[in-house]
Amino acid sequence: MQRNWRFIAGKPVEMRRFPFHLAAILTAFATLGIAGITLAAPTPPNATGAVTGTGPRTHLDIVMDARLGGLKFGSISMTAAFEGEGYEAKSVVRTEGITDHVFRQVFDLTASGGRTDDLMQTARYKARNIDQDNIQLIDVAYGPDGAPLVAADPPYDNSDRVATHTSQLRNTVDPLSAMIIPMAAPTPDACDRKIPVYDGRRRYDFVMSFERMSTLEDAKGYEGPVVRCNAVLVPIAGYKRETIRDMRRDPMPISVWLAPVTGANALVPARIEVSTPLGTLVARSTRFEVATGLPARASAK
């Protein structure tokens, strides 16, 4: 089989593997599996797909700068609004710098749902994924039984992929909601969990473990106490068989620092590190702002 290789940061990279690795790295912010998910049926959504809440509104605004070997790799932004048991979130993840010329990728994600003291519950998830040649639209709605209904434009051709089964999809969480854990303060319990994630095509687990308590001092970003977690992505279905084999044989270790969102009873990533074939990718917060009593800027409509 003829293989396509390119040189990135002076190192040869096999392109049949690199695109997915890149996508996995870029979406780590939204798919690290750091939500406190349990296998309980989600709260039924209302007619718009959002779960409304009452009470004080807390707004979160995060920007992260991602670099690989000191070179600009991409950027990650997220806004979220929490009000009572409801939440809405929006995230844009994109390649930048030299990576953008090699493999352009943009993820525009929105999500809404409900929450309890223990878990996030997706009601609606939408994604607009852009690469060099395609634009893929995804709309996922979760019903009262916890099963997702997916609409993809253009439709997916999954004939060469491991099929997903209903039992694997029920009570999963979307990639964006998976970044939120409803805990008031960082503790080891935030890390020790396995999170079932579904993005409308791929079903995977993030298996996490506690590493240590720590403190962050990112310039212009978050400063304060955090819990550092280790994670690996474990593919389940929706991938080609060779991709599952390669990812399980050669996982990319991920570290994430979870910081508290004051007033929202939630933790979110303030820093991410991913070990890749090209070295360690580091995403640091350059903005981490929390405000209460403001209108939500995030919307999943």
C-alpha positions as CSV (number, residue, x, y, z in Angstrom):
1,M,0.0,0.0,0.0
2,Q,1.4,3.4,-1.0
3,R,1.5,5.8,2.0
4,N,1.4,9.6,2.0
5,W,4.0,11.2,4.1
6,R,4.6,14.9,4.9
7,F,7.1,16.7,7.0
8,I,5.7,18.8,9.8
9,A,8.0,20.6,12.3
10,G,10.9,18.8,10.6
11,K,9.5,15.3,11.3
12,P,7.9,12.8,8.8
13,V,4.2,12.2,9.5
14,E,2.0,9.6,7.8
15,M,-1.0,11.5,6.6
16,R,-3.5,8.6,6.9
17,R,-3.1,8.8,10.7
18,F,-2.3,12.4,11.2
19,P,-5.7,13.9,10.3
20,F,-7.5,12.0,12.9
21,H,-4.7,12.6,15.5
22,L,-5.0,16.3,14.7
23,A,-8.7,16.2,15.1
24,A,-8.4,14.3,18.4
25,I,-5.9,16.9,19.7
26,L,-7.9,19.9,18.6
27,T,-11.2,18.5,20.1
28,A,-9.5,17.5,23.3
29,F,-10.8,20.6,25.0
30,A,-14.4,19.5,24.1
31,T,-14.0,15.8,24.4
32,L,-11.7,15.1,27.3
33,G,-14.5,13.3,29.0
34,I,-14.4,15.4,32.1
35,A,-18.1,15.6,32.8
36,G,-19.5,13.8,35.7
37,I,-21.6,11.5,33.6
38,T,-23.6,8.6,35.1
39,L,-25.8,6.2,33.3
40,A,-29.1,7.9,34.0
41,A,-31.7,8.9,31.5
42,P,-31.4,12.6,30.6
43,T,-34.0,15.2,31.4
44,P,-36.5,15.4,28.5
45,P,-35.7,18.5,26.4
46,N,-38.3,21.1,25.6
47,A,-39.4,21.9,22.0
48,T,-36.3,23.9,21.2
49,G,-33.9,21.2,22.4
50,A,-32.7,23.2,25.4
51,V,-33.5,22.6,29.0
52,T,-34.3,25.9,30.7
53,G,-33.4,26.7,34.2
54,T,-34.2,29.4,36.9
55,G,-31.8,31.1,39.3
56,P,-28.7,33.2,39.1
57,R,-27.0,33.1,35.7
58,T,-23.2,32.5,35.5
59,H,-21.4,33.2,32.3
60,L,-18.0,31.7,31.4
61,D,-15.6,32.9,28.7
62,I,-12.4,31.0,27.9
63,V,-9.7,31.4,25.2
64,M,-6.8,28.9,24.9
65,D,-3.6,29.1,22.8
66,A,-2.3,25.8,21.5
67,R,1.3,25.3,20.6
68,L,3.4,22.4,19.5
69,G,7.1,22.6,19.9
70,G,6.8,26.3,20.6
71,L,5.0,26.9,17.2
72,K,1.4,28.1,16.9
73,F,-0.8,25.1,16.4
74,G,-4.4,26.3,17.0
75,S,-6.8,28.1,19.2
76,I,-9.7,27.1,21.4
77,S,-12.5,29.3,22.6
78,M,-15.6,28.6,24.7
79,T,-18.5,30.5,26.1
80,A,-21.1,28.9,28.4
81,A,-24.0,30.0,30.5
82,F,-25.3,28.2,33.6
83,E,-28.7,29.0,35.1
84,G,-30.3,26.7,37.7
85,E,-30.4,23.2,36.2
86,G,-29.9,24.5,32.6
87,Y,-26.8,25.2,30.5
88,E,-25.9,26.4,27.0
89,A,-22.4,26.3,25.6
90,K,-20.5,27.2,22.4
91,S,-17.0,26.3,21.4
92,V,-14.8,27.0,18.3
93,V,-11.6,25.0,17.9
94,R,-9.4,25.7,14.9
95,T,-5.9,25.1,13.4
96,E,-3.7,28.1,13.0
97,G,-0.1,28.8,11.9
98,I,1.8,26.2,9.9
99,T,-0.7,23.5,10.8
100,D,-3.4,25.4,9.1
101,H,-1.5,25.1,5.8
102,V,-1.0,21.3,6.2
103,F,-4.3,20.2,7.5
104,R,-7.0,22.9,8.0
105,Q,-9.6,22.0,10.6
106,V,-12.4,24.0,12.3
107,F,-14.9,22.7,14.8
108,D,-17.9,25.0,15.6
109,L,-19.9,23.3,18.4
110,T,-23.0,24.2,20.4
111,A,-24.8,22.3,23.1
112,S,-27.6,22.7,25.6
113,G,-29.1,20.6,28.3
114,G,-29.8,20.1,31.9
115,R,-27.7,19.2,34.9
116,T,-28.0,17.8,38.4
117,D,-25.5,17.7,41.3
118,D,-23.8,14.7,39.8
119,L,-24.1,14.9,36.0
120,M,-24.5,16.8,32.8
121,Q,-27.4,15.7,30.5
122,T,-27.2,16.6,26.8
123,A,-30.5,17.6,25.2
124,R,-29.2,19.1,21.9
125,Y,-25.8,19.1,20.2
126,K,-24.9,20.7,16.9
127,A,-21.6,20.8,15.1
128,R,-20.2,22.4,11.9
129,N,-16.9,20.8,11.0
130,I,-14.7,22.2,8.2
131,D,-11.6,20.8,6.6
132,Q,-9.8,21.6,3.4
133,D,-12.4,20.0,1.2
134,N,-15.7,19.5,3.1
135,I,-18.2,21.1,5.5
136,Q,-20.1,18.6,7.7
137,L,-23.2,19.5,9.6
138,I,-24.4,17.4,12.5
139,D,-27.5,17.7,14.7
140,V,-28.0,15.4,17.6
141,A,-31.1,15.4,19.8
142,Y,-31.5,13.2,22.9
143,G,-34.9,11.8,23.7
144,P,-36.4,10.9,27.1
145,D,-35.0,7.3,26.8
146,G,-31.5,8.6,26.5
147,A,-31.1,7.6,22.9
148,P,-29.7,10.2,20.4
149,L,-31.4,11.0,17.1
150,V,-28.8,12.1,14.5
151,A,-29.1,14.2,11.3
152,A,-26.0,14.6,9.2
153,D,-25.6,16.8,6.1
154,P,-24.1,15.3,3.9
155,P,-25.2,11.9,5.2
156,Y,-22.4,9.7,6.6
157,D,-21.2,6.7,4.6
158,N,-20.4,4.3,7.4
159,S,-20.2,1.1,5.3
160,D,-16.5,0.7,6.0
161,R,-16.8,1.5,9.8
162,V,-17.5,-0.6,12.9
163,A,-21.3,-0.2,13.4
164,T,-22.6,1.5,16.5
165,H,-25.4,-0.2,18.4
166,T,-28.3,1.5,20.3
167,S,-27.0,0.0,23.6
168,Q,-23.7,1.8,23.1
169,L,-25.3,5.2,22.4
170,R,-27.9,5.5,25.1
171,N,-27.0,7.9,27.8
172,T,-23.8,9.1,26.1
173,V,-22.8,12.8,26.3
174,D,-21.8,15.1,23.4
175,P,-18.2,16.3,23.1
176,L,-18.9,19.8,24.2
177,S,-20.9,19.0,27.3
178,A,-18.3,16.4,28.2
179,M,-15.9,19.2,29.2
180,I,-18.1,20.3,32.1
181,I,-18.1,18.6,35.5
182,P,-20.7,19.8,38.0
183,M,-18.4,20.1,41.1
184,A,-17.8,23.2,43.1
185,A,-14.1,22.6,43.8
186,P,-11.3,20.5,42.2
187,T,-10.9,17.2,44.0
188,P,-9.5,13.8,43.0
189,D,-13.1,12.5,42.4
190,A,-13.3,14.8,39.4
191,C,-10.8,12.6,37.6
192,D,-11.6,9.0,38.4
193,R,-14.2,8.1,35.8
194,K,-14.9,6.7,32.4
195,I,-17.0,9.0,30.2
196,P,-19.1,7.7,27.3
197,V,-18.9,10.2,24.4
198,Y,-20.8,10.3,21.1
199,D,-20.2,13.0,18.4
200,G,-22.9,11.9,16.0
201,R,-20.7,9.3,14.2
202,R,-17.9,8.1,16.6
203,R,-18.5,6.5,19.9
204,Y,-15.6,6.5,22.3
205,D,-14.7,6.5,26.0
206,F,-12.4,8.8,27.8
207,V,-10.8,6.8,30.6
208,M,-9.5,9.2,33.3
209,S,-7.5,8.9,36.4
210,F,-6.3,11.3,39.1
211,E,-2.7,12.5,39.0
212,R,-2.3,15.3,41.6
213,M,-3.7,18.5,43.0
214,S,-1.9,21.6,41.7
215,T,-1.9,25.3,41.2
216,L,-1.9,27.2,37.8
217,E,-0.5,30.6,37.0
218,D,-1.1,31.1,33.3
219,A,-0.4,34.7,32.2
220,K,-3.7,36.4,31.4
221,G,-5.5,33.1,31.9
222,Y,-6.5,31.1,35.0
223,E,-4.6,31.4,38.2
224,G,-5.6,29.3,41.2
225,P,-6.1,25.7,42.4
226,V,-6.7,22.9,39.9
227,V,-6.8,19.1,39.8
228,R,-4.7,17.4,37.2
229,C,-6.2,14.4,35.5
230,N,-4.7,11.9,33.0
231,A,-6.9,10.6,30.2
232,V,-6.8,8.3,27.1
233,L,-9.3,8.0,24.3
234,V,-10.6,4.5,23.8
235,P,-12.5,4.0,20.5
236,I,-15.6,1.9,20.6
237,A,-17.4,2.2,17.3
238,G,-17.9,4.5,14.3
239,Y,-14.3,4.1,13.2
240,K,-12.5,2.0,10.6
241,R,-11.2,-1.2,12.1
242,E,-7.6,-0.2,11.4
243,T,-8.1,3.1,13.1
244,I,-9.4,1.4,16.2
245,R,-6.4,-1.0,16.2
246,D,-3.9,1.8,15.7
247,M,-5.5,4.1,18.4
248,R,-5.6,1.3,21.0
249,R,-2.1,0.2,20.2
250,D,-0.7,3.8,20.2
251,P,-2.9,6.0,22.4
252,M,-2.1,9.7,22.9
253,P,-1.7,10.4,26.6
254,I,-3.7,13.5,27.6
255,S,-3.3,15.6,30.8
256,V,-6.0,18.2,31.8
257,W,-6.0,20.7,34.5
258,L,-9.6,21.3,35.8
259,A,-10.4,24.7,37.3
260,P,-13.6,25.9,39.1
261,V,-16.2,28.2,37.6
262,T,-17.1,30.3,40.6
263,G,-20.9,30.5,41.1
264,A,-21.7,27.7,38.6
265,N,-20.8,24.6,40.6
266,A,-18.7,23.5,37.6
267,L,-15.2,22.6,36.7
268,V,-13.7,23.1,33.2
269,P,-10.2,22.7,31.6
270,A,-7.8,25.6,32.1
271,R,-4.8,23.8,30.5
272,I,-4.4,20.7,28.3
273,E,-1.3,18.7,27.3
274,V,-1.3,16.0,24.7
275,S,1.6,13.7,23.8
276,T,1.7,13.4,20.0
277,P,4.1,11.8,17.4
278,L,5.5,15.3,16.9
279,G,6.0,16.2,20.6
280,T,3.8,17.6,23.4
281,L,1.0,19.9,22.4
282,V,0.3,22.5,25.1
283,A,-2.9,24.5,25.3
284,R,-2.9,27.3,27.9
285,S,-5.7,29.7,28.8
286,T,-5.1,33.2,27.8
287,R,-8.5,34.3,29.0
288,F,-10.6,32.8,31.8
289,E,-13.4,35.1,32.8
290,V,-16.4,34.4,35.0
291,A,-19.3,36.8,35.5
292,T,-22.7,36.5,37.2
293,G,-26.0,38.1,36.3
294,L,-25.2,38.7,32.6
295,P,-27.3,37.5,29.6
296,A,-26.0,34.3,28.0
297,R,-23.9,34.7,24.9
298,A,-23.8,31.0,24.1
299,S,-26.8,29.5,22.3
300,A,-27.5,26.1,20.9
301,K,-30.3,27.2,18.5
